[in-house]
Amino acid sequence: MEKLLHTPEGVRDIYNVECGKKFTLESRIKKTLHLYGYHDIQTPTFEYFDVFRKEIGTIPSKDLYKFFDKEGNTLALRPDITPSVARAAATLFGEEELPIRLCYTGNTFINHSSYQGRLREVTQIGAEMIGDDSVEADAEMIALVIETMQAVGLKEFQLNLGSLEFFQSLIEDAALDEDATERVIELINNRNFYGVEEYLDSIMVKRSSREAFASLGEMVGGVEVLKRAKNIAPNSAGIMAVKRLERLYNVLRLYGVEKYITFDLGMTGTYGYYTGIIFRGYTYGIGDAVVRGGRYDNLLEKFGKNSPSIGFAIVIDELMKAMARQRTRIVYTRKNHIILYDEGMTKDAVALARDFRSKAKNTELIKKDKERLLEDYVHYGKEYYAGTLIYIKKGGDILMVNLVTGEQKEIYKPSKKMGD
């Protein structure tokens, strides 16, 4: 017997009810994005390596899946969809001066080192607003994230909001070079603020800068955090960044979503292309962010269009995991009807199936095996989320089984008299 093949590490098959629930979740999110006026775009699963090169600022090259085409060009599976959308927008909407709203669904691929069972292929749904650098655009994106979370039935979640401009003002004031900046970001990402202070001390950074970085750990909370941030802002760029966050908060109040916002001024960007506000969405039952986003005002110019932009991506796999742990139901309706029929009843079964399908009813046609009991098919129907089973017996009598309640109802052929 041949050996059964299984999937490589970090990828998985999704099927039956789980797959149905995943698509239900995706369509609900998509509906919300469309409500905000976003238009669908589909970009290729793989691109030239240059689209994800180091200067673009996605992920390290070693974590990309790379391969060659017949001409010897280096290609890469997309680790992130934003650079692909930026490339497409710079090409397709090169002359457009008004804001462009785009949304997408697609799989991304990252060659993680194998730990914690992290998936290497995940589905992301995202939105990008291209060509608008306003606080109102920032607010729309954040409100949209929160509304998508509400639309899928997630009640317990928060959006952490930071500013790379504020963080950058501290870096510049401390005169940190590239290596020192990387080390500081690494320590801050691990929430090791004592370590940051110690490290800055070891490289002779001035005291005011050391104290500012050390206090970032306390710069987490409601809108009151912004007052404290103004006090440690080292220059006008830092103060302007905090003022922008204040203006943003006021617009978010108009959307009625401010209760979901937590400011975190120690937040650093996941991707190197982020430039302004950055945000991550968290919920109970899962450590990783289910949503990541931010402003990337310089990304499109790398593809030939000078256009400030902002976007986010929701990781569907993480969202589903969180919802399962929170026991938040993804309402997946029992859509299928099963028509089971005996030998010789093909004509009736096909006619009924055609009638059902013309009325947009999903219908599965199964010829009954003489060796199998009706119970086997009832069990099958429940297992595969069907709602009703209609059994056309030899002679034309019909048995209807409600697979949700278990109720059964006999329908006799009109020609047949009761008691015969």
Buried (B, 14 or more C-beta within 10 A) or exposed (E): EEEEEEEEEBEBEEEEEBEBBBBBBBEBBBEBBEEBEBEEBEBBEBBBBBBBBEEBBBBEEEBBBBEEEEEEEEBBBBBBBBBBBBBBBBEEBEEEEEBBBBBBBBBBBBBBEEEEEEBBBBBBBBBBBBBBBBBEBBBBBBBBBBBBBBBBBBEEBBBBBBBBBBBBBBBBBBEBEEEBBEBBBBBBEEEBBEBBBEBBEEEEBEEEBBEBBBBBBEBBEEBEBBEBBBEBBBEEBBBBBBBBBBBBBEBBBEBEBBEBBBBBBBBBBBBBBBBBBBBBBBBEEBEBBBBBBBBBBBBBEBBEBEBBBBBBBBBBBBBBBBBBEBEBEBEBEBEBBBBBBBEEBEEBBEEBBEEBEEEEBEBBBBEBEEEEEBEEBBEBBBEBBBBBBBBBBEEBBBBBBEBEEEEEEEEEEEEEEEEE
